[in-house]
Amino acid sequence: MLPLNFIYGEKETEGTLKVEELRCEYAINPLGIDIPMPRFSWILKSDMRGQMQSAFQIMVSDDLDRLNRDIGNKWNSKKIATSNSVNIPYQGPSLTSGERSFWKVRVWDEKGEVSDWSEPATFEMGLMNEEDWEGKWIGTRLFNDLSYTDGKAGEAVSLNGTDQPIKARFHRLAKLEDGITISAWVKPDEFTDEWQTIYRKDDGVATQVLAIGSKHGEKGIWFGLGVSGVYTEDCAILPDDFFADGRWHHISVSYDRIAKRIYLDGKEIKTFTNPGLIYPRGYATAYIGSHSNQEQFFKGGIDELSIYRNALPEESIIEVMNNNILTNDLAGWWRFDGTLANNYRHRSDPSGDAQLLRKEFVIDKKISRARIYFSGLGLSECYINGDKISDDVISPAFTDYHRLVKYMTYDITDQLVRGKNAVGVFLGNGWYSAKVLDYAENWSDKSQLLLQMNIEFEDGTTMHLSSDKTWKYSYAPMEENDMDFGEKYDARKEQDGWSEAGFDDHSWLEAEESDGPSGLLSAQIMPAMKVVETLRPIKITEPKPGIFVCHFDQLFGGWIKLNIKGKPGDEIMIDYSTRLLKNGMIDEGPWPGEQERDYYILKGDPSGESYQPRFVYHPVQYVQLVGCSYKPSPDDIQGQMVRNDENLRGDFTCSNDLFNAIHDNVNRTLSNSLKGFLLDCLHREPYGYNEPASIAASLFTRKHMPLFWRKYATDIRLAARQDGSVGDVIPAFPGKPRDPDVSQGSAYAMLVWYLYQAYDDRSLLDEHYETIKNWVDYIKSNMCEGSIVTIGWLGDHMVPGHAPGYEKWRSDETPPSLSWTALYYRNILIVSEMARVLGLKADQLSYTQLAQEVKSAFNEKWLDKSTGHYGSKSQTAELLPLSIGLVPDTHREKLIKNIAQNIIGNDNSHLRVGHAGITALIESLTANGLGKVMYDIVNTTTYPGWGYMVDQGATTIWESWGRDYAVLGGRRRSDNMTMLAGVNEYFYHFIAGIQGPNFYGASNMEPGYQEFRIKPYPLKDLTFAKASVHTVRGEIRSSWNIEDSTFTIDVVIPANSEAFLSIPKSGKKDVVISENDMNVWANNKFHDGVEGVLEGLDEGEYIMLKVGSGRYSFKLSEVL
């Protein structure tokens, strides 16, 4: 057999290129991918300059030994002449579920010399087809088998009086302040002295109670309420035989800050004067039919339970009694028509607890390979023989479960044993089965599990284990788990050994098979969330006796791990906040409605115990502990930072310390926002937005996260509606979506086009083109008058005011229609560009023409040709058309002068833009000769600006230019949001000069950094800057400094790339540029002869050099 190099005719000398970092679908040795034709990429390394790939050969085999013998029995590409090293599709026979493959690659350089083969890499398919899933979706039997009976309106719930609690999850509408009304139809089976709770929200001095029974010698209807910090109970006495008639009776209670009133069958029967205020705090879960699932169980029927945020007058109570539910001030409504799922706003269930599911099985052969595929919704942890199978947390990733469901794949070969084994899953709500406060609906009433274990034995046989009704379940020691309100974990209820073989599960119940979510099952290739860093508190204070506050030196997303000792039943309340009060306590009420609180109840282990949350995350900077029997030490507290396990390599630093601090704040903000999607804020809104500022700012950190961004782009695509409009809440929630708005939804097209240019990934265009085109068509048909967009609800959001706290939610300075139309134009151009790449010539021509029509109409409406101003002359009104490419060449210079005069003269060298204008400001000022203006905007610690946040002690970027609304009682804002964090593009793209794709800008770059530009801006007093950016072709570096009037720049260009390096003259007339003491520019012309430096050109203020790959050090000095 002839050697391969003889067959293909390449030189036998060792090549100068090395092939490293092999990736399949952007991942290293991925498990469980479900893309039929997975794509391969690699990084080339070389110590020589100017190295380009001219060809490659990929071999794929089903066996490592075969691959090492150069046998590619799955696919041998043979030698393919191309410089492309990114996203090369597999072209062998169809791959099957669970199939494992081995692959390697070698390349040829421009001289025809071949490299060594790379080290082998692997990829493994997941479950490719629906029929490959043998298991069933399982969970608990929902609602403890509640029964229903004929009620006053449809059906009513019928409770047995012993063990059928119904939990009503807290909703912010239940934080009552102005008044309250509680109404319900009841038909108790008996009326004894024992209290029977109809409704109870047990919140200390904020408690609310409606019950029947006897207390202190009074028997009747009881109304309990906290007024002005004091909880009292009052009774309207009833005869002992009142409920003996077997009829339904309507009970209502109300309070209007003056008197408590009790109504029976529509008539007021008792009044208690009690002037005061309802305590507006409290987050406790309410219970229907019991007191906290412990006592006072109701026996009989309850129907049409409703709660109002005010005291209804008697005529309104009669309306409610007649089943005319009033919508004004309605805080909660439980209809009980055969289900608990049809309530208003609140998630209701009998437990809300997390669940434990388990299954034992026997293995009697030697294992060669074992994989587990599972999706535990909402969130889950999987255990084999007592050990968690991975360090993933908050898994799987959040999606719109009606459209897409992620499953995880793990190698469990080494965790199984010969003999008895057990698999267990700890299952929590996540987003899937617990309502998020802003949305009335959730995807499911209960958590669910789909699991399959595929085991291969050395004798060639196989064994499959899957989820079905033979599994057993029990409630976990986690009583509550909710994204908005945290967890409650009772360690006394732990069941030791529950995921081990031999555990006694005779009291556990049989799992219930049920229909799962309707979304497509898809492998999660994106890195899972993990604890990526641990932090130690810098101090622990005790502002009040027994209350301890842990201080961290930065704001991060995650939780603390608490090591503690105490007695059984000791309850520790753990509150998280980003702020402190003046008295040293944490600020517990940053926003109305939610809380950031976990509870841990000790089991009393004398050796100590530890707790950390499983299914929630929090904003962590100050953590308050109540209930500890002693002051913990910093060693007892471990801050755990939680995010997607993306490699956030790449950095920037310069001679300006404020710039460095801002840069670090931006990076922390991004890190805190990577939660399987681009999180809007750590507190208040546990979802993302399809809006331009947040997405652009996150991209501008220049972190290489292709799998994260591909998943998020898919989330946005799945939020598109049948009419073509695109939603802005990502992932989309069930129920009626918000109306579309171009200043939000336009981000989608810009994201996809940016990613295509960054990753050279045409499949992004294949996946998203039709959806983006439909969106543009929707705008044209439904939101425009002529070529101008006139319909929307936002515009430029969060514009600075005259002082901190007076920001404008929607700008009154920039016409919303101007912002909408400019972004519409950008989306049209992107459709045209995508059509060009995809070879859709008719579409390309059509949308190019449409863009020209919009551009003409835009300038006709808003450009003042005499002054060069646009619209209202606001910063956003003029920066948007400049950055997006709407300005006619004849008016460009005049507009740039106007912008400079406006910023310097009118706004005192400060920014005045919101979320629509901020990206335009960052992308266009320096690029249009106003770099010094941008420098002054960034280099200030006065309001508004990023430096102001640093000066105020921020370690992240806030939601707004001022931290909070100045108006007394105004809504608090988030201390972590990417929306205003786009300034890192100024540092990387301009100061360090490593240019990437534009987001707004109409100019394009060669996809995948095969050809790119480095153009640094040494502005004002900067003396050095350096940055590194990781790309699909390797790492790019730029480092420059100024010393003794000599400008030195060191750059690294990855192999298989070329760069246009522009070196600034900085006002010098006659310059010489040398590299290793050899001139490449002198006497106003390029000098050949330096290896890798291909050509040069005088660009006016810069000398541009075209350079091949490699390391270079250039010096520019003036000829005296």
Secondary structure, DSSP 8 states (H G I E B T S, - for coil): ---HHHHHT-BSS--S-EEEEEEETTBSS-SSB--SS-EEEEEEE-SSSS--EEEEEEEEESSHHHHHTT--SSEE---EE----S-EE--SS---TT-EEEEEEEEEETTSBB------EEEEB---SGGG-----EE--GGGG-EEEE-SSSEEEEEESSS--EEE---GGG---S-EEEEEEEEES---SS-EEEEEE--GGG-EEEEEEEETTEEEEEEEEEETTEEEEEEEE--TTGGGG---EEEEEEE-SSEEEEEETTEEEEEEE--S-B-------EEESSBTTTB---EEEEEEEEEESS---HHHHHHHHTT----TTEEEEE--SS-STT-BS--EES----EEEEEEEEE-S-EEEEEEEEEEESEEEEEETTEES---BS-S----TTTEEEEEEEE-GGG--SEEEEEEEEEE-TTTSS--TT-S--S-SS-EEEEEEEEEETTS-EEEEE-STTSEEEE-SEEEEETTTEEEEEGGG--TTTTSTT---TTSEE-EE----SSEEEE--S--EEEEEEE--SEEEEEETTEEEEEEEEEEEEEEEEEE---TT-EEEEEEES-B-TTSSB---SSSS---EEEEE----TT-EEE--SS--EEEEEEEEES-SS---GGGEEEEEEEE------EEEES-HHHHHHHHHHHHHHHHHBSSSB-S-SSS--SEE--HHHHHHHHTT----HHHHHHHHHHHHHTB-TTS-B-SEES--SS------HHHHTHHHHHHHHHHHHHT-HHHHHHHHHHHHHHHHHHHHHSEETTEE---S-SS-SB--SSTT--BSS-SSS-HHHHHHHHHHHHHHHHHHHHHHHT-HHHHHHHHHHHHHHHHHHHHHHB-TTT--BTT--HHHHHHHHHHT-S-HHHHHHHHHHHHHIIIIISTT-----TTTHHHHHHHTGGGT-HHHHHHHHS--SSSSHHHHHHTT-SS--SSSSSB-SSTT--B--S--GGG-TTHHIIIIIIS-B----SS-S----GGGSEEEE-----TT--EEEEEEEETTEEEEEEEEEETTEEEEEEEE-TT-EEEEEEE-TT-SSEEEEETTEEEEETTEE---STTEEEEEE-SSEEEEEE-SEEEEEEEEE--
